[in-house]
Amino acid sequence: MAQSDGFMFAAKLTAGPVNQNGTIAVFTPDASNPNVDKVNWQVAANGYVYVNPAVLVAFGPDFINITNRTNIVWPQHSDVVLCCPYVKSPTNLENTVAAQGATIADHETRIVALETAVSSMAPDTLPA
């Protein structure tokens, strides 16, 4: 099975249109999922794709509020879809960064050792 590249949260506007500054709530247990990128999202509505500030998105514990600030009414029965990239587990990311930091520190230690060895050599023994 392939790993998902993102999350999609959809709402069908059955109660009526969403006017300027109107907000809809999408109820989902994934709203608080730490793998949902809560910064780099996009909202698709009316055949357009929107980002902040045209649309505001607020993540709650089990819901996501989407506020229309596009100056375009989202009609009743239309679909509004929030797309969020998938972020790998923060623990895995932290472990990867820590491992890279250890590798860099190891390389820095080797460079210092080489610089020390070269600086202690007599000038006439260094290669031309």
Phi and psi in radians as a Rosetta constraint file:
Dihedral C 1 N 2 CA 2 C 2 CIRCULARHARMONIC -1.371 0.35
Dihedral N 2 CA 2 C 2 N 3 CIRCULARHARMONIC 2.562 0.35
Dihedral C 2 N 3 CA 3 C 3 CIRCULARHARMONIC -1.284 0.35
Dihedral N 3 CA 3 C 3 N 4 CIRCULARHARMONIC 2.357 0.35
Dihedral C 3 N 4 CA 4 C 4 CIRCULARHARMONIC -1.139 0.35
Dihedral N 4 CA 4 C 4 N 5 CIRCULARHARMONIC 2.435 0.35
Dihedral C 4 N 5 CA 5 C 5 CIRCULARHARMONIC -1.609 0.35
Dihedral N 5 CA 5 C 5 N 6 CIRCULARHARMONIC -0.044 0.35
Dihedral C 5 N 6 CA 6 C 6 CIRCULARHARMONIC -3.130 0.35
Dihedral N 6 CA 6 C 6 N 7 CIRCULARHARMONIC 3.138 0.35
Dihedral C 6 N 7 CA 7 C 7 CIRCULARHARMONIC -2.055 0.35
Dihedral N 7 CA 7 C 7 N 8 CIRCULARHARMONIC 2.501 0.35
Dihedral C 7 N 8 CA 8 C 8 CIRCULARHARMONIC -2.234 0.35
Dihedral N 8 CA 8 C 8 N 9 CIRCULARHARMONIC 2.238 0.35
Dihedral C 8 N 9 CA 9 C 9 CIRCULARHARMONIC -2.089 0.35
Dihedral N 9 CA 9 C 9 N 10 CIRCULARHARMONIC 2.168 0.35
Dihedral C 9 N 10 CA 10 C 10 CIRCULARHARMONIC -2.119 0.35
Dihedral N 10 CA 10 C 10 N 11 CIRCULARHARMONIC 2.603 0.35
Dihedral C 10 N 11 CA 11 C 11 CIRCULARHARMONIC -2.357 0.35
Dihedral N 11 CA 11 C 11 N 12 CIRCULARHARMONIC 2.352 0.35
Dihedral C 11 N 12 CA 12 C 12 CIRCULARHARMONIC -1.720 0.35
Dihedral N 12 CA 12 C 12 N 13 CIRCULARHARMONIC 2.144 0.35
Dihedral C 12 N 13 CA 13 C 13 CIRCULARHARMONIC -1.405 0.35
Dihedral N 13 CA 13 C 13 N 14 CIRCULARHARMONIC 1.452 0.35
Dihedral C 13 N 14 CA 14 C 14 CIRCULARHARMONIC -1.574 0.35
Dihedral N 14 CA 14 C 14 N 15 CIRCULARHARMONIC -0.426 0.35
Dihedral C 14 N 15 CA 15 C 15 CIRCULARHARMONIC -1.418 0.35
Dihedral N 15 CA 15 C 15 N 16 CIRCULARHARMONIC -0.286 0.35
Dihedral C 15 N 16 CA 16 C 16 CIRCULARHARMONIC 2.598 0.35
Dihedral N 16 CA 16 C 16 N 17 CIRCULARHARMONIC -3.130 0.35
Dihedral C 16 N 17 CA 17 C 17 CIRCULARHARMONIC -1.271 0.35
Dihedral N 17 CA 17 C 17 N 18 CIRCULARHARMONIC 2.849 0.35
Dihedral C 17 N 18 CA 18 C 18 CIRCULARHARMONIC -1.964 0.35
Dihedral N 18 CA 18 C 18 N 19 CIRCULARHARMONIC 1.908 0.35
Dihedral C 18 N 19 CA 19 C 19 CIRCULARHARMONIC -1.435 0.35
Dihedral N 19 CA 19 C 19 N 20 CIRCULARHARMONIC 3.122 0.35
Dihedral C 19 N 20 CA 20 C 20 CIRCULARHARMONIC -0.941 0.35
Dihedral N 20 CA 20 C 20 N 21 CIRCULARHARMONIC 2.291 0.35
Dihedral C 20 N 21 CA 21 C 21 CIRCULARHARMONIC 1.175 0.35
Dihedral N 21 CA 21 C 21 N 22 CIRCULARHARMONIC 0.178 0.35
Dihedral C 21 N 22 CA 22 C 22 CIRCULARHARMONIC -1.387 0.35
Dihedral N 22 CA 22 C 22 N 23 CIRCULARHARMONIC 2.613 0.35
Dihedral C 22 N 23 CA 23 C 23 CIRCULARHARMONIC -2.171 0.35
Dihedral N 23 CA 23 C 23 N 24 CIRCULARHARMONIC 2.428 0.35
Dihedral C 23 N 24 CA 24 C 24 CIRCULARHARMONIC -2.042 0.35
Dihedral N 24 CA 24 C 24 N 25 CIRCULARHARMONIC 2.645 0.35
Dihedral C 24 N 25 CA 25 C 25 CIRCULARHARMONIC -1.958 0.35
Dihedral N 25 CA 25 C 25 N 26 CIRCULARHARMONIC 2.283 0.35
Dihedral C 25 N 26 CA 26 C 26 CIRCULARHARMONIC -1.876 0.35
Dihedral N 26 CA 26 C 26 N 27 CIRCULARHARMONIC 2.012 0.35
Dihedral C 26 N 27 CA 27 C 27 CIRCULARHARMONIC -1.548 0.35
Dihedral N 27 CA 27 C 27 N 28 CIRCULARHARMONIC 2.171 0.35
Dihedral C 27 N 28 CA 28 C 28 CIRCULARHARMONIC -2.767 0.35
Dihedral N 28 CA 28 C 28 N 29 CIRCULARHARMONIC 2.437 0.35
Dihedral C 28 N 29 CA 29 C 29 CIRCULARHARMONIC -1.221 0.35
Dihedral N 29 CA 29 C 29 N 30 CIRCULARHARMONIC -0.299 0.35
Dihedral C 29 N 30 CA 30 C 30 CIRCULARHARMONIC -1.378 0.35
Dihedral N 30 CA 30 C 30 N 31 CIRCULARHARMONIC -0.060 0.35
Dihedral C 30 N 31 CA 31 C 31 CIRCULARHARMONIC -1.027 0.35
Dihedral N 31 CA 31 C 31 N 32 CIRCULARHARMONIC -0.584 0.35
Dihedral C 31 N 32 CA 32 C 32 CIRCULARHARMONIC -1.733 0.35
Dihedral N 32 CA 32 C 32 N 33 CIRCULARHARMONIC 0.132 0.35
Dihedral C 32 N 33 CA 33 C 33 CIRCULARHARMONIC -1.064 0.35
Dihedral N 33 CA 33 C 33 N 34 CIRCULARHARMONIC 2.203 0.35
Dihedral C 33 N 34 CA 34 C 34 CIRCULARHARMONIC -1.181 0.35
Dihedral N 34 CA 34 C 34 N 35 CIRCULARHARMONIC -0.239 0.35
Dihedral C 34 N 35 CA 35 C 35 CIRCULARHARMONIC -1.526 0.35
Dihedral N 35 CA 35 C 35 N 36 CIRCULARHARMONIC -0.051 0.35
Dihedral C 35 N 36 CA 36 C 36 CIRCULARHARMONIC -1.457 0.35
Dihedral N 36 CA 36 C 36 N 37 CIRCULARHARMONIC 2.115 0.35
Dihedral C 36 N 37 CA 37 C 37 CIRCULARHARMONIC -1.296 0.35
Dihedral N 37 CA 37 C 37 N 38 CIRCULARHARMONIC 1.881 0.35
Dihedral C 37 N 38 CA 38 C 38 CIRCULARHARMONIC -1.577 0.35
Dihedral N 38 CA 38 C 38 N 39 CIRCULARHARMONIC 0.219 0.35
Dihedral C 38 N 39 CA 39 C 39 CIRCULARHARMONIC -2.030 0.35
Dihedral N 39 CA 39 C 39 N 40 CIRCULARHARMONIC -0.767 0.35
Dihedral C 39 N 40 CA 40 C 40 CIRCULARHARMONIC -1.738 0.35
Dihedral N 40 CA 40 C 40 N 41 CIRCULARHARMONIC 0.893 0.35
Dihedral C 40 N 41 CA 41 C 41 CIRCULARHARMONIC -1.619 0.35
Dihedral N 41 CA 41 C 41 N 42 CIRCULARHARMONIC 2.879 0.35
Dihedral C 41 N 42 CA 42 C 42 CIRCULARHARMONIC -2.440 0.35
Dihedral N 42 CA 42 C 42 N 43 CIRCULARHARMONIC 2.595 0.35
Dihedral C 42 N 43 CA 43 C 43 CIRCULARHARMONIC -2.082 0.35
Dihedral N 43 CA 43 C 43 N 44 CIRCULARHARMONIC 2.274 0.35
Dihedral C 43 N 44 CA 44 C 44 CIRCULARHARMONIC -1.856 0.35
Dihedral N 44 CA 44 C 44 N 45 CIRCULARHARMONIC 2.227 0.35
Dihedral C 44 N 45 CA 45 C 45 CIRCULARHARMONIC -2.739 0.35
Dihedral N 45 CA 45 C 45 N 46 CIRCULARHARMONIC 2.473 0.35
Dihedral C 45 N 46 CA 46 C 46 CIRCULARHARMONIC 1.013 0.35
Dihedral N 46 CA 46 C 46 N 47 CIRCULARHARMONIC 0.474 0.35
Dihedral C 46 N 47 CA 47 C 47 CIRCULARHARMONIC 1.399 0.35
Dihedral N 47 CA 47 C 47 N 48 CIRCULARHARMONIC 0.154 0.35
Dihedral C 47 N 48 CA 48 C 48 CIRCULARHARMONIC -2.076 0.35
Dihedral N 48 CA 48 C 48 N 49 CIRCULARHARMONIC 2.753 0.35
Dihedral C 48 N 49 CA 49 C 49 CIRCULARHARMONIC -1.994 0.35
Dihedral N 49 CA 49 C 49 N 50 CIRCULARHARMONIC 2.265 0.35
Dihedral C 49 N 50 CA 50 C 50 CIRCULARHARMONIC -2.134 0.35
Dihedral N 50 CA 50 C 50 N 51 CIRCULARHARMONIC 2.665 0.35
Dihedral C 50 N 51 CA 51 C 51 CIRCULARHARMONIC -2.316 0.35
Dihedral N 51 CA 51 C 51 N 52 CIRCULARHARMONIC 3.092 0.35
Dihedral C 51 N 52 CA 52 C 52 CIRCULARHARMONIC -1.091 0.35
Dihedral N 52 CA 52 C 52 N 53 CIRCULARHARMONIC 2.354 0.35
Dihedral C 52 N 53 CA 53 C 53 CIRCULARHARMONIC -1.704 0.35
Dihedral N 53 CA 53 C 53 N 54 CIRCULARHARMONIC 0.031 0.35
Dihedral C 53 N 54 CA 54 C 54 CIRCULARHARMONIC -1.138 0.35
Dihedral N 54 CA 54 C 54 N 55 CIRCULARHARMONIC -0.499 0.35
Dihedral C 54 N 55 CA 55 C 55 CIRCULARHARMONIC -2.387 0.35
Dihedral N 55 CA 55 C 55 N 56 CIRCULARHARMONIC 2.411 0.35
Dihedral C 55 N 56 CA 56 C 56 CIRCULARHARMONIC -1.868 0.35
Dihedral N 56 CA 56 C 56 N 57 CIRCULARHARMONIC 2.458 0.35
Dihedral C 56 N 57 CA 57 C 57 CIRCULARHARMONIC -2.240 0.35
Dihedral N 57 CA 57 C 57 N 58 CIRCULARHARMONIC 2.272 0.35
Dihedral C 57 N 58 CA 58 C 58 CIRCULARHARMONIC -2.236 0.35
Dihedral N 58 CA 58 C 58 N 59 CIRCULARHARMONIC 2.195 0.35
Dihedral C 58 N 59 CA 59 C 59 CIRCULARHARMONIC -1.651 0.35
Dihedral N 59 CA 59 C 59 N 60 CIRCULARHARMONIC 2.173 0.35
Dihedral C 59 N 60 CA 60 C 60 CIRCULARHARMONIC -1.819 0.35
Dihedral N 60 CA 60 C 60 N 61 CIRCULARHARMONIC -3.035 0.35
Dihedral C 60 N 61 CA 61 C 61 CIRCULARHARMONIC -1.162 0.35
Dihedral N 61 CA 61 C 61 N 62 CIRCULARHARMONIC -0.611 0.35
Dihedral C 61 N 62 CA 62 C 62 CIRCULARHARMONIC -2.472 0.35
Dihedral N 62 CA 62 C 62 N 63 CIRCULARHARMONIC 0.399 0.35
Dihedral C 62 N 63 CA 63 C 63 CIRCULARHARMONIC -2.644 0.35
Dihedral N 63 CA 63 C 63 N 64 CIRCULARHARMONIC 2.826 0.35
Dihedral C 63 N 64 CA 64 C 64 CIRCULARHARMONIC -2.282 0.35
Dihedral N 64 CA 64 C 64 N 65 CIRCULARHARMONIC 2.162 0.35
Dihedral C 64 N 65 CA 65 C 65 CIRCULARHARMONIC -1.623 0.35
Dihedral N 65 CA 65 C 65 N 66 CIRCULARHARMONIC 2.283 0.35
Dihedral C 65 N 66 CA 66 C 66 CIRCULARHARMONIC -2.099 0.35
Dihedral N 66 CA 66 C 66 N 67 CIRCULARHARMONIC 2.087 0.35
Dihedral C 66 N 67 CA 67 C 67 CIRCULARHARMONIC -1.900 0.35
Dihedral N 67 CA 67 C 67 N 68 CIRCULARHARMONIC 2.215 0.35
Dihedral C 67 N 68 CA 68 C 68 CIRCULARHARMONIC -1.441 0.35
Dihedral N 68 CA 68 C 68 N 69 CIRCULARHARMONIC 2.009 0.35
Dihedral C 68 N 69 CA 69 C 69 CIRCULARHARMONIC -2.189 0.35
Dihedral N 69 CA 69 C 69 N 70 CIRCULARHARMONIC 0.477 0.35
Dihedral C 69 N 70 CA 70 C 70 CIRCULARHARMONIC -1.497 0.35
Dihedral N 70 CA 70 C 70 N 71 CIRCULARHARMONIC -0.185 0.35
Dihedral C 70 N 71 CA 71 C 71 CIRCULARHARMONIC 1.171 0.35
Dihedral N 71 CA 71 C 71 N 72 CIRCULARHARMONIC 0.268 0.35
Dihedral C 71 N 72 CA 72 C 72 CIRCULARHARMONIC -2.160 0.35
Dihedral N 72 CA 72 C 72 N 73 CIRCULARHARMONIC 2.221 0.35
Dihedral C 72 N 73 CA 73 C 73 CIRCULARHARMONIC -1.252 0.35
Dihedral N 73 CA 73 C 73 N 74 CIRCULARHARMONIC 2.333 0.35
Dihedral C 73 N 74 CA 74 C 74 CIRCULARHARMONIC -1.569 0.35
Dihedral N 74 CA 74 C 74 N 75 CIRCULARHARMONIC 1.952 0.35
Dihedral C 74 N 75 CA 75 C 75 CIRCULARHARMONIC -1.166 0.35
Dihedral N 75 CA 75 C 75 N 76 CIRCULARHARMONIC 2.732 0.35
Dihedral C 75 N 76 CA 76 C 76 CIRCULARHARMONIC -1.013 0.35
Dihedral N 76 CA 76 C 76 N 77 CIRCULARHARMONIC 2.508 0.35
Dihedral C 76 N 77 CA 77 C 77 CIRCULARHARMONIC 1.307 0.35
Dihedral N 77 CA 77 C 77 N 78 CIRCULARHARMONIC 0.075 0.35
Dihedral C 77 N 78 CA 78 C 78 CIRCULARHARMONIC -1.473 0.35
Dihedral N 78 CA 78 C 78 N 79 CIRCULARHARMONIC 2.876 0.35
Dihedral C 78 N 79 CA 79 C 79 CIRCULARHARMONIC -1.796 0.35
Dihedral N 79 CA 79 C 79 N 80 CIRCULARHARMONIC 2.445 0.35
Dihedral C 79 N 80 CA 80 C 80 CIRCULARHARMONIC -2.131 0.35
Dihedral N 80 CA 80 C 80 N 81 CIRCULARHARMONIC 2.190 0.35
Dihedral C 80 N 81 CA 81 C 81 CIRCULARHARMONIC -2.172 0.35
Dihedral N 81 CA 81 C 81 N 82 CIRCULARHARMONIC 2.226 0.35
Dihedral C 81 N 82 CA 82 C 82 CIRCULARHARMONIC -1.763 0.35
Dihedral N 82 CA 82 C 82 N 83 CIRCULARHARMONIC 2.175 0.35
Dihedral C 82 N 83 CA 83 C 83 CIRCULARHARMONIC -1.968 0.35
Dihedral N 83 CA 83 C 83 N 84 CIRCULARHARMONIC 2.189 0.35
Dihedral C 83 N 84 CA 84 C 84 CIRCULARHARMONIC -2.182 0.35
Dihedral N 84 CA 84 C 84 N 85 CIRCULARHARMONIC 2.320 0.35
Dihedral C 84 N 85 CA 85 C 85 CIRCULARHARMONIC -1.096 0.35
Dihedral N 85 CA 85 C 85 N 86 CIRCULARHARMONIC 2.769 0.35
Dihedral C 85 N 86 CA 86 C 86 CIRCULARHARMONIC -1.568 0.35
Dihedral N 86 CA 86 C 86 N 87 CIRCULARHARMONIC 2.226 0.35
Dihedral C 86 N 87 CA 87 C 87 CIRCULARHARMONIC -1.874 0.35
Dihedral N 87 CA 87 C 87 N 88 CIRCULARHARMONIC 2.228 0.35
Dihedral C 87 N 88 CA 88 C 88 CIRCULARHARMONIC -1.052 0.35
Dihedral N 88 CA 88 C 88 N 89 CIRCULARHARMONIC 2.844 0.35
Dihedral C 88 N 89 CA 89 C 89 CIRCULARHARMONIC -0.868 0.35
Dihedral N 89 CA 89 C 89 N 90 CIRCULARHARMONIC 2.263 0.35
Dihedral C 89 N 90 CA 90 C 90 CIRCULARHARMONIC -0.992 0.35
Dihedral N 90 CA 90 C 90 N 91 CIRCULARHARMONIC -0.599 0.35
Dihedral C 90 N 91 CA 91 C 91 CIRCULARHARMONIC -1.137 0.35
Dihedral N 91 CA 91 C 91 N 92 CIRCULARHARMONIC -0.770 0.35
Dihedral C 91 N 92 CA 92 C 92 CIRCULARHARMONIC -1.084 0.35
Dihedral N 92 CA 92 C 92 N 93 CIRCULARHARMONIC -0.723 0.35
Dihedral C 92 N 93 CA 93 C 93 CIRCULARHARMONIC -1.105 0.35
Dihedral N 93 CA 93 C 93 N 94 CIRCULARHARMONIC -0.788 0.35
Dihedral C 93 N 94 CA 94 C 94 CIRCULARHARMONIC -1.085 0.35
Dihedral N 94 CA 94 C 94 N 95 CIRCULARHARMONIC -0.708 0.35
Dihedral C 94 N 95 CA 95 C 95 CIRCULARHARMONIC -1.132 0.35
Dihedral N 95 CA 95 C 95 N 96 CIRCULARHARMONIC -0.692 0.35
Dihedral C 95 N 96 CA 96 C 96 CIRCULARHARMONIC -1.116 0.35
Dihedral N 96 CA 96 C 96 N 97 CIRCULARHARMONIC -0.783 0.35
Dihedral C 96 N 97 CA 97 C 97 CIRCULARHARMONIC -1.109 0.35
Dihedral N 97 CA 97 C 97 N 98 CIRCULARHARMONIC -0.732 0.35
Dihedral C 97 N 98 CA 98 C 98 CIRCULARHARMONIC -1.097 0.35
Dihedral N 98 CA 98 C 98 N 99 CIRCULARHARMONIC -0.721 0.35
Dihedral C 98 N 99 CA 99 C 99 CIRCULARHARMONIC -1.126 0.35
Dihedral N 99 CA 99 C 99 N 100 CIRCULARHARMONIC -0.712 0.35
Dihedral C 99 N 100 CA 100 C 100 CIRCULARHARMONIC -1.138 0.35
Dihedral N 100 CA 100 C 100 N 101 CIRCULARHARMONIC -0.668 0.35
Dihedral C 100 N 101 CA 101 C 101 CIRCULARHARMONIC -1.086 0.35
Dihedral N 101 CA 101 C 101 N 102 CIRCULARHARMONIC -0.707 0.35
Dihedral C 101 N 102 CA 102 C 102 CIRCULARHARMONIC -1.135 0.35
Dihedral N 102 CA 102 C 102 N 103 CIRCULARHARMONIC -0.702 0.35
Dihedral C 102 N 103 CA 103 C 103 CIRCULARHARMONIC -1.120 0.35
Dihedral N 103 CA 103 C 103 N 104 CIRCULARHARMONIC -0.752 0.35
Dihedral C 103 N 104 CA 104 C 104 CIRCULARHARMONIC -1.107 0.35
Dihedral N 104 CA 104 C 104 N 105 CIRCULARHARMONIC -0.761 0.35
Dihedral C 104 N 105 CA 105 C 105 CIRCULARHARMONIC -1.069 0.35
Dihedral N 105 CA 105 C 105 N 106 CIRCULARHARMONIC -0.694 0.35
Dihedral C 105 N 106 CA 106 C 106 CIRCULARHARMONIC -1.099 0.35
Dihedral N 106 CA 106 C 106 N 107 CIRCULARHARMONIC -0.755 0.35
Dihedral C 106 N 107 CA 107 C 107 CIRCULARHARMONIC -1.130 0.35
Dihedral N 107 CA 107 C 107 N 108 CIRCULARHARMONIC -0.703 0.35
Dihedral C 107 N 108 CA 108 C 108 CIRCULARHARMONIC -1.102 0.35
Dihedral N 108 CA 108 C 108 N 109 CIRCULARHARMONIC -0.690 0.35
Dihedral C 108 N 109 CA 109 C 109 CIRCULARHARMONIC -1.075 0.35
Dihedral N 109 CA 109 C 109 N 110 CIRCULARHARMONIC -0.750 0.35
Dihedral C 109 N 110 CA 110 C 110 CIRCULARHARMONIC -1.146 0.35
Dihedral N 110 CA 110 C 110 N 111 CIRCULARHARMONIC -0.700 0.35
Dihedral C 110 N 111 CA 111 C 111 CIRCULARHARMONIC -1.111 0.35
Dihedral N 111 CA 111 C 111 N 112 CIRCULARHARMONIC -0.788 0.35
Dihedral C 111 N 112 CA 112 C 112 CIRCULARHARMONIC -1.056 0.35
Dihedral N 112 CA 112 C 112 N 113 CIRCULARHARMONIC -0.739 0.35
Dihedral C 112 N 113 CA 113 C 113 CIRCULARHARMONIC -1.093 0.35
Dihedral N 113 CA 113 C 113 N 114 CIRCULARHARMONIC -0.736 0.35
Dihedral C 113 N 114 CA 114 C 114 CIRCULARHARMONIC -1.154 0.35
Dihedral N 114 CA 114 C 114 N 115 CIRCULARHARMONIC -0.750 0.35
Dihedral C 114 N 115 CA 115 C 115 CIRCULARHARMONIC -1.082 0.35
Dihedral N 115 CA 115 C 115 N 116 CIRCULARHARMONIC -0.696 0.35
Dihedral C 115 N 116 CA 116 C 116 CIRCULARHARMONIC -1.133 0.35
Dihedral N 116 CA 116 C 116 N 117 CIRCULARHARMONIC -0.773 0.35
Dihedral C 116 N 117 CA 117 C 117 CIRCULARHARMONIC -1.113 0.35
Dihedral N 117 CA 117 C 117 N 118 CIRCULARHARMONIC -0.757 0.35
Dihedral C 117 N 118 CA 118 C 118 CIRCULARHARMONIC -1.178 0.35
Dihedral N 118 CA 118 C 118 N 119 CIRCULARHARMONIC -0.723 0.35
Dihedral C 118 N 119 CA 119 C 119 CIRCULARHARMONIC -1.213 0.35
Dihedral N 119 CA 119 C 119 N 120 CIRCULARHARMONIC -0.372 0.35
Dihedral C 119 N 120 CA 120 C 120 CIRCULARHARMONIC -1.559 0.35
Dihedral N 120 CA 120 C 120 N 121 CIRCULARHARMONIC -0.093 0.35
Dihedral C 120 N 121 CA 121 C 121 CIRCULARHARMONIC -1.421 0.35
Dihedral N 121 CA 121 C 121 N 122 CIRCULARHARMONIC 2.609 0.35
Dihedral C 121 N 122 CA 122 C 122 CIRCULARHARMONIC -1.201 0.35
Dihedral N 122 CA 122 C 122 N 123 CIRCULARHARMONIC 2.467 0.35
Dihedral C 122 N 123 CA 123 C 123 CIRCULARHARMONIC -0.984 0.35
Dihedral N 123 CA 123 C 123 N 124 CIRCULARHARMONIC -0.554 0.35
Dihedral C 123 N 124 CA 124 C 124 CIRCULARHARMONIC -1.357 0.35
Dihedral N 124 CA 124 C 124 N 125 CIRCULARHARMONIC -0.145 0.35
Dihedral C 124 N 125 CA 125 C 125 CIRCULARHARMONIC -1.716 0.35
Dihedral N 125 CA 125 C 125 N 126 CIRCULARHARMONIC -0.102 0.35
Dihedral C 125 N 126 CA 126 C 126 CIRCULARHARMONIC -1.337 0.35
Dihedral N 126 CA 126 C 126 N 127 CIRCULARHARMONIC 2.537 0.35
Dihedral C 126 N 127 CA 127 C 127 CIRCULARHARMONIC -1.137 0.35
Dihedral N 127 CA 127 C 127 N 128 CIRCULARHARMONIC 2.656 0.35
